[in-house]
């Protein structure tokens, strides 16, 4: 027995060129019969039932596309901040 060094090149281990995006993978799984990540129809109906009163009465805060959201949300998270790598 002796000491050895292990090198794991993750970039070469996975086929990133043909990797599926999240929804592409979800749709493919559904078409192949894997429903483990899909919501059943009764779950969707219950979600609609529970959220409809909120959606009908809650005020909507508009904000500019590409922004970090409405001022009301930024005030809620202050003094914290969003940590987004592409916005430094």
N, CA, C and O atoms as a GROMACS GRO file, in nm:
protein
  352
    1UNK      N    1   0.085  -0.117   0.000
    1UNK     CA    2   0.000   0.000   0.000
    1UNK      C    3   0.090   0.123   0.000
    1UNK      O    4   0.191   0.131   0.070
    2UNK      N    5   0.049   0.218  -0.080
    2UNK     CA    6   0.123   0.343  -0.086
    2UNK      C    7   0.025   0.457  -0.112
    2UNK      O    8  -0.090   0.434  -0.148
    3UNK      N    9   0.072   0.578  -0.095
    3UNK     CA   10  -0.009   0.697  -0.118
    3UNK      C   11  -0.025   0.719  -0.268
    3UNK      O   12   0.070   0.703  -0.344
    4UNK      N   13  -0.145   0.756  -0.308
    4UNK     CA   14  -0.173   0.783  -0.450
    4UNK      C   15  -0.254   0.912  -0.460
    4UNK      O   16  -0.322   0.952  -0.366
    5UNK      N   17  -0.246   0.975  -0.574
    5UNK     CA   18  -0.321   1.097  -0.597
    5UNK      C   19  -0.432   1.066  -0.696
    5UNK      O   20  -0.410   1.005  -0.800
    6UNK      N   21  -0.554   1.111  -0.662
    6UNK     CA   22  -0.667   1.088  -0.750
    6UNK      C   23  -0.704   1.219  -0.817
    6UNK      O   24  -0.718   1.322  -0.751
    7UNK      N   25  -0.719   1.216  -0.947
    7UNK     CA   26  -0.757   1.334  -1.023
    7UNK      C   27  -0.891   1.307  -1.088
    7UNK      O   28  -0.906   1.212  -1.164
    8UNK      N   29  -0.989   1.390  -1.057
    8UNK     CA   30  -1.123   1.373  -1.111
    8UNK      C   31  -1.154   1.494  -1.196
    8UNK      O   32  -1.171   1.605  -1.145
    9UNK      N   33  -1.162   1.473  -1.325
    9UNK     CA   34  -1.195   1.580  -1.418
    9UNK      C   35  -1.343   1.578  -1.449
    9UNK      O   36  -1.385   1.510  -1.543
   10UNK      N   37  -1.423   1.651  -1.372
   10UNK     CA   38  -1.568   1.649  -1.391
   10UNK      C   39  -1.610   1.704  -1.528
   10UNK      O   40  -1.707   1.657  -1.586
   11UNK      N   41  -1.537   1.801  -1.578
   11UNK     CA   42  -1.574   1.859  -1.708
   11UNK      C   43  -1.568   1.753  -1.818
   11UNK      O   44  -1.646   1.758  -1.912
   12UNK      N   45  -1.477   1.659  -1.805
   12UNK     CA   46  -1.465   1.554  -1.906
   12UNK      C   47  -1.556   1.436  -1.878
   12UNK      O   48  -1.576   1.350  -1.964
   13UNK      N   49  -1.613   1.430  -1.757
   13UNK     CA   50  -1.693   1.315  -1.718
   13UNK      C   51  -1.836   1.322  -1.767
   13UNK      O   52  -1.901   1.219  -1.783
   14UNK      N   53  -1.886   1.440  -1.791
   14UNK     CA   54  -2.025   1.457  -1.827
   14UNK      C   55  -2.034   1.518  -1.966
   14UNK      O   56  -1.947   1.595  -2.007
   15UNK      N   57  -2.137   1.482  -2.038
   15UNK     CA   58  -2.155   1.533  -2.172
   15UNK      C   59  -2.227   1.667  -2.166
   15UNK      O   60  -2.349   1.673  -2.184
   16UNK      N   61  -2.153   1.773  -2.140
   16UNK     CA   62  -2.215   1.905  -2.124
   16UNK      C   63  -2.265   1.963  -2.256
   16UNK      O   64  -2.354   2.047  -2.256
   17UNK      N   65  -2.208   1.918  -2.368
   17UNK     CA   66  -2.250   1.971  -2.496
   17UNK      C   67  -2.396   1.936  -2.525
   17UNK      O   68  -2.469   2.016  -2.584
   18UNK      N   69  -2.440   1.818  -2.483
   18UNK     CA   70  -2.575   1.771  -2.511
   18UNK      C   71  -2.659   1.759  -2.383
   18UNK      O   72  -2.758   1.686  -2.380
   19UNK      N   73  -2.619   1.830  -2.279
   19UNK     CA   74  -2.694   1.824  -2.153
   19UNK      C   75  -2.830   1.890  -2.170
   19UNK      O   76  -2.844   1.988  -2.243
   20UNK      N   77  -2.929   1.836  -2.103
   20UNK     CA   78  -3.064   1.890  -2.112
   20UNK      C   79  -3.084   1.999  -2.008
   20UNK      O   80  -3.034   1.989  -1.896
   21UNK      N   81  -3.156   2.103  -2.045
   21UNK     CA   82  -3.196   2.206  -1.950
   21UNK      C   83  -3.302   2.145  -1.859
   21UNK      O   84  -3.355   2.037  -1.888
   22UNK      N   85  -3.334   2.213  -1.749
   22UNK     CA   86  -3.426   2.160  -1.650
   22UNK      C   87  -3.561   2.116  -1.704
   22UNK      O   88  -3.604   2.004  -1.678
   23UNK      N   89  -3.627   2.203  -1.779
   23UNK     CA   90  -3.759   2.167  -1.830
   23UNK      C   91  -3.750   2.066  -1.943
   23UNK      O   92  -3.842   1.985  -1.960
   24UNK      N   93  -3.643   2.068  -2.019
   24UNK     CA   94  -3.626   1.965  -2.122
   24UNK      C   95  -3.617   1.828  -2.058
   24UNK      O   96  -3.677   1.731  -2.106
   25UNK      N   97  -3.544   1.820  -1.948
   25UNK     CA   98  -3.530   1.692  -1.878
   25UNK      C   99  -3.662   1.650  -1.817
   25UNK      O  100  -3.698   1.532  -1.821
   26UNK      N  101  -3.734   1.744  -1.760
   26UNK     CA  102  -3.864   1.714  -1.700
   26UNK      C  103  -3.961   1.661  -1.805
   26UNK      O  104  -4.030   1.562  -1.781
   27UNK      N  105  -3.967   1.726  -1.921
   27UNK     CA  106  -4.055   1.681  -2.028
   27UNK      C  107  -4.014   1.543  -2.080
   27UNK      O  108  -4.100   1.458  -2.103
   28UNK      N  109  -3.884   1.522  -2.097
   28UNK     CA  110  -3.836   1.391  -2.144
   28UNK      C  111  -3.871   1.283  -2.043
   28UNK      O  112  -3.919   1.176  -2.081
   29UNK      N  113  -3.848   1.308  -1.914
   29UNK     CA  114  -3.884   1.209  -1.812
   29UNK      C  115  -4.032   1.175  -1.819
   29UNK      O  116  -4.069   1.058  -1.810
   30UNK      N  117  -4.116   1.277  -1.834
   30UNK     CA  118  -4.261   1.253  -1.843
   30UNK      C  119  -4.297   1.169  -1.964
   30UNK      O  120  -4.380   1.079  -1.956
   31UNK      N  121  -4.234   1.199  -2.078
   31UNK     CA  122  -4.263   1.122  -2.200
   31UNK      C  123  -4.216   0.978  -2.188
   31UNK      O  124  -4.273   0.888  -2.250
   32UNK      N  125  -4.110   0.956  -2.109
   32UNK     CA  126  -4.058   0.821  -2.091
   32UNK      C  127  -4.129   0.745  -1.979
   32UNK      O  128  -4.097   0.630  -1.951
   33UNK      N  129  -4.226   0.812  -1.914
   33UNK     CA  130  -4.305   0.745  -1.811
   33UNK      C  131  -4.256   0.766  -1.669
   33UNK      O  132  -4.315   0.712  -1.576
   34UNK      N  133  -4.148   0.842  -1.650
   34UNK     CA  134  -4.099   0.871  -1.514
   34UNK      C  135  -4.172   0.993  -1.461
   34UNK      O  136  -4.141   1.106  -1.499
   35UNK      N  137  -4.268   0.971  -1.374
   35UNK     CA  138  -4.351   1.080  -1.322
   35UNK      C  139  -4.305   1.128  -1.186
   35UNK      O  140  -4.378   1.202  -1.119
   36UNK      N  141  -4.188   1.088  -1.142
   36UNK     CA  142  -4.143   1.120  -1.006
   36UNK      C  143  -4.127   1.269  -0.982
   36UNK      O  144  -4.138   1.313  -0.868
   37UNK      N  145  -4.100   1.349  -1.085
   37UNK     CA  146  -4.085   1.493  -1.068
   37UNK      C  147  -4.206   1.572  -1.114
   37UNK      O  148  -4.205   1.695  -1.110
   38UNK      N  149  -4.311   1.503  -1.158
   38UNK     CA  150  -4.431   1.569  -1.208
   38UNK      C  151  -4.538   1.573  -1.100
   38UNK      O  152  -4.549   1.480  -1.019
   39UNK      N  153  -4.617   1.678  -1.099
   39UNK     CA  154  -4.725   1.693  -1.003
   39UNK      C  155  -4.852   1.627  -1.057
   39UNK      O  156  -4.886   1.644  -1.174
   40UNK      N  157  -4.920   1.552  -0.970
   40UNK     CA  158  -5.044   1.487  -1.013
   40UNK      C  159  -5.152   1.593  -1.034
   40UNK      O  160  -5.142   1.703  -0.980
   41UNK      N  161  -5.254   1.560  -1.110
   41UNK     CA  162  -5.360   1.656  -1.141
   41UNK      C  163  -5.433   1.703  -1.016
   41UNK      O  164  -5.472   1.819  -1.008
   42UNK      N  165  -5.454   1.614  -0.917
   42UNK     CA  166  -5.522   1.657  -0.795
   42UNK      C  167  -5.436   1.755  -0.716
   42UNK      O  168  -5.489   1.841  -0.647
   43UNK      N  169  -5.304   1.744  -0.726
   43UNK     CA  170  -5.215   1.839  -0.661
   43UNK      C  171  -5.221   1.976  -0.727
   43UNK      O  172  -5.218   2.078  -0.659
   44UNK      N  173  -5.229   1.978  -0.859
   44UNK     CA  174  -5.241   2.104  -0.932
   44UNK      C  175  -5.375   2.171  -0.900
   44UNK      O  176  -5.381   2.292  -0.878
   45UNK      N  177  -5.481   2.090  -0.896
   45UNK     CA  178  -5.613   2.145  -0.864
   45UNK      C  179  -5.616   2.203  -0.722
   45UNK      O  180  -5.675   2.309  -0.700
   46UNK      N  181  -5.554   2.134  -0.628
   46UNK     CA  182  -5.549   2.185  -0.489
   46UNK      C  183  -5.468   2.314  -0.480
   46UNK      O  184  -5.506   2.405  -0.407
   47UNK      N  185  -5.358   2.321  -0.553
   47UNK     CA  186  -5.277   2.442  -0.555
   47UNK      C  187  -5.358   2.560  -0.609
   47UNK      O  188  -5.354   2.669  -0.553
   48UNK      N  189  -5.432   2.537  -0.718
   48UNK     CA  190  -5.517   2.643  -0.774
   48UNK      C  191  -5.624   2.685  -0.675
   48UNK      O  192  -5.651   2.804  -0.659
   49UNK      N  193  -5.684   2.588  -0.609
   49UNK     CA  194  -5.789   2.616  -0.511
   49UNK      C  195  -5.735   2.700  -0.395
   49UNK      O  196  -5.802   2.794  -0.350
   50UNK      N  197  -5.616   2.668  -0.348
   50UNK     CA  198  -5.558   2.739  -0.235
   50UNK      C  199  -5.503   2.876  -0.273
   50UNK      O  200  -5.508   2.969  -0.193
   51UNK      N  201  -5.452   2.889  -0.394
   51UNK     CA  202  -5.386   3.015  -0.432
   51UNK      C  203  -5.479   3.116  -0.497
   51UNK      O  204  -5.447   3.235  -0.500
   52UNK      N  205  -5.592   3.074  -0.550
   52UNK     CA  206  -5.683   3.167  -0.619
   52UNK      C  207  -5.725   3.284  -0.532
   52UNK      O  208  -5.717   3.398  -0.578
   53UNK      N  209  -5.770   3.264  -0.407
   53UNK     CA  210  -5.807   3.380  -0.325
   53UNK      C  211  -5.691   3.479  -0.306
   53UNK      O  212  -5.712   3.600  -0.307
   54UNK      N  213  -5.573   3.429  -0.289
   54UNK     CA  214  -5.458   3.517  -0.273
   54UNK      C  215  -5.430   3.594  -0.401
   54UNK      O  216  -5.406   3.715  -0.397
   55UNK      N  217  -5.434   3.527  -0.514
   55UNK     CA  218  -5.407   3.592  -0.642
   55UNK      C  219  -5.513   3.696  -0.677
   55UNK      O  220  -5.484   3.794  -0.746
   56UNK      N  221  -5.635   3.673  -0.631
   56UNK     CA  222  -5.743   3.767  -0.661
   56UNK      C  223  -5.739   3.892  -0.574
   56UNK      O  224  -5.793   3.996  -0.612
   57UNK      N  225  -5.676   3.885  -0.457
   57UNK     CA  226  -5.678   3.998  -0.364
   57UNK      C  227  -5.543   4.062  -0.338
   57UNK      O  228  -5.538   4.176  -0.292
   58UNK      N  229  -5.435   3.993  -0.367
   58UNK     CA  230  -5.302   4.047  -0.336
   58UNK      C  231  -5.262   4.155  -0.437
   58UNK      O  232  -5.284   4.139  -0.557
   59UNK      N  233  -5.205   4.264  -0.388
   59UNK     CA  234  -5.157   4.365  -0.482
   59UNK      C  235  -5.036   4.313  -0.559
   59UNK      O  236  -4.958   4.232  -0.509
   60UNK      N  237  -5.021   4.361  -0.680
   60UNK     CA  238  -4.910   4.319  -0.765
   60UNK      C  239  -4.812   4.435  -0.777
   60UNK      O  240  -4.850   4.545  -0.816
   61UNK      N  241  -4.687   4.411  -0.744
   61UNK     CA  242  -4.584   4.512  -0.758
   61UNK      C  243  -4.511   4.490  -0.889
   61UNK      O  244  -4.446   4.388  -0.908
   62UNK      N  245  -4.523   4.586  -0.979
   62UNK     CA  246  -4.456   4.575  -1.108
   62UNK      C  247  -4.310   4.616  -1.094
   62UNK      O  248  -4.276   4.697  -1.008
   63UNK      N  249  -4.226   4.561  -1.179
   63UNK     CA  250  -4.084   4.597  -1.180
   63UNK      C  251  -4.028   4.575  -1.319
   63UNK      O  252  -4.084   4.502  -1.400
   64UNK      N  253  -3.916   4.640  -1.344
   64UNK     CA  254  -3.856   4.638  -1.477
   64UNK      C  255  -3.795   4.501  -1.507
   64UNK      O  256  -3.734   4.440  -1.419
   65UNK      N  257  -3.812   4.452  -1.629
   65UNK     CA  258  -3.747   4.326  -1.669
   65UNK      C  259  -3.596   4.336  -1.650
   65UNK      O  260  -3.536   4.438  -1.684
   66UNK      N  261  -3.535   4.232  -1.597
   66UNK     CA  262  -3.391   4.229  -1.576
   66UNK      C  263  -3.348   4.292  -1.445
   66UNK      O  264  -3.230   4.287  -1.410
   67UNK      N  265  -3.442   4.351  -1.372
   67UNK     CA  266  -3.407   4.412  -1.243
   67UNK      C  267  -3.407   4.305  -1.134
   67UNK      O  268  -3.435   4.189  -1.161
   68UNK      N  269  -3.377   4.345  -1.012
   68UNK     CA  270  -3.377   4.252  -0.900
   68UNK      C  271  -3.512   4.245  -0.830
   68UNK      O  272  -3.522   4.193  -0.718
   69UNK      N  273  -3.615   4.296  -0.894
   69UNK     CA  274  -3.748   4.287  -0.838
   69UNK      C  275  -3.798   4.422  -0.789
   69UNK      O  276  -3.726   4.521  -0.796
   70UNK      N  277  -3.921   4.425  -0.740
   70UNK     CA  278  -3.980   4.551  -0.695
   70UNK      C  279  -3.915   4.603  -0.567
   70UNK      O  280  -3.855   4.527  -0.491
   71UNK      N  281  -3.927   4.733  -0.545
   71UNK     CA  282  -3.869   4.796  -0.425
   71UNK      C  283  -3.924   4.734  -0.297
   71UNK      O  284  -3.853   4.723  -0.198
   72UNK      N  285  -4.052   4.692  -0.298
   72UNK     CA  286  -4.112   4.635  -0.177
   72UNK      C  287  -4.039   4.509  -0.132
   72UNK      O  288  -4.026   4.485  -0.012
   73UNK      N  289  -3.991   4.429  -0.226
   73UNK     CA  290  -3.918   4.307  -0.192
   73UNK      C  291  -3.779   4.342  -0.141
   73UNK      O  292  -3.731   4.283  -0.045
   74UNK      N  293  -3.715   4.438  -0.205
   74UNK     CA  294  -3.581   4.478  -0.160
   74UNK      C  295  -3.585   4.533  -0.019
   74UNK      O  296  -3.492   4.513   0.058
   75UNK      N  297  -3.694   4.602   0.016
   75UNK     CA  298  -3.707   4.652   0.153
   75UNK      C  299  -3.724   4.537   0.252
   75UNK      O  300  -3.677   4.544   0.365
   76UNK      N  301  -3.791   4.429   0.209
   76UNK     CA  302  -3.813   4.314   0.296
   76UNK      C  303  -3.682   4.243   0.331
   76UNK      O  304  -3.664   4.195   0.443
   77UNK      N  305  -3.590   4.236   0.234
   77UNK     CA  306  -3.468   4.161   0.258
   77UNK      C  307  -3.355   4.246   0.315
   77UNK      O  308  -3.251   4.192   0.353
   78UNK      N  309  -3.374   4.378   0.322
   78UNK     CA  310  -3.269   4.466   0.378
   78UNK      C  311  -3.249   4.428   0.525
   78UNK      O  312  -3.347   4.397   0.592
   79UNK      N  313  -3.129   4.429   0.576
   79UNK     CA  314  -3.003   4.478   0.520
   79UNK      C  315  -2.929   4.372   0.438
   79UNK      O  316  -2.814   4.394   0.400
   80UNK      N  317  -2.992   4.260   0.410
   80UNK     CA  318  -2.928   4.156   0.330
   80UNK      C  319  -2.931   4.196   0.183
   80UNK      O  320  -2.986   4.300   0.148
   81UNK      N  321  -2.875   4.115   0.098
   81UNK     CA  322  -2.876   4.146  -0.044
   81UNK      C  323  -2.877   4.017  -0.124
   81UNK      O  324  -2.842   3.911  -0.073
   82UNK      N  325  -2.915   4.027  -0.250
   82UNK     CA  326  -2.909   3.913  -0.340
   82UNK      C  327  -2.763   3.885  -0.371
   82UNK      O  328  -2.682   3.977  -0.385
   83UNK      N  329  -2.730   3.761  -0.380
   83UNK     CA  330  -2.593   3.722  -0.416
   83UNK      C  331  -2.597   3.658  -0.554
   83UNK      O  332  -2.617   3.537  -0.566
   84UNK      N  333  -2.578   3.738  -0.657
   84UNK     CA  334  -2.584   3.690  -0.793
   84UNK      C  335  -2.448   3.709  -0.857
   84UNK      O  336  -2.399   3.822  -0.864
   85UNK      N  337  -2.384   3.601  -0.904
   85UNK     CA  338  -2.248   3.611  -0.954
   85UNK      C  339  -2.234   3.702  -1.076
   85UNK      O  340  -2.128   3.763  -1.094
   86UNK      N  341  -2.338   3.714  -1.159
   86UNK     CA  342  -2.325   3.798  -1.278
   86UNK      C  343  -2.351   3.945  -1.249
   86UNK      O  344  -2.337   4.028  -1.339
   87UNK      N  345  -2.389   3.980  -1.126
   87UNK     CA  346  -2.412   4.120  -1.088
   87UNK      C  347  -2.320   4.157  -0.974
   87UNK      O  348  -2.355   4.142  -0.857
   88UNK      N  349  -2.205   4.204  -1.007
   88UNK     CA  350  -2.108   4.243  -0.904
   88UNK      C  351  -2.093   4.392  -0.899
   88UNK      O  352  -2.016   4.444  -0.818
   0.00000   0.00000   0.00000
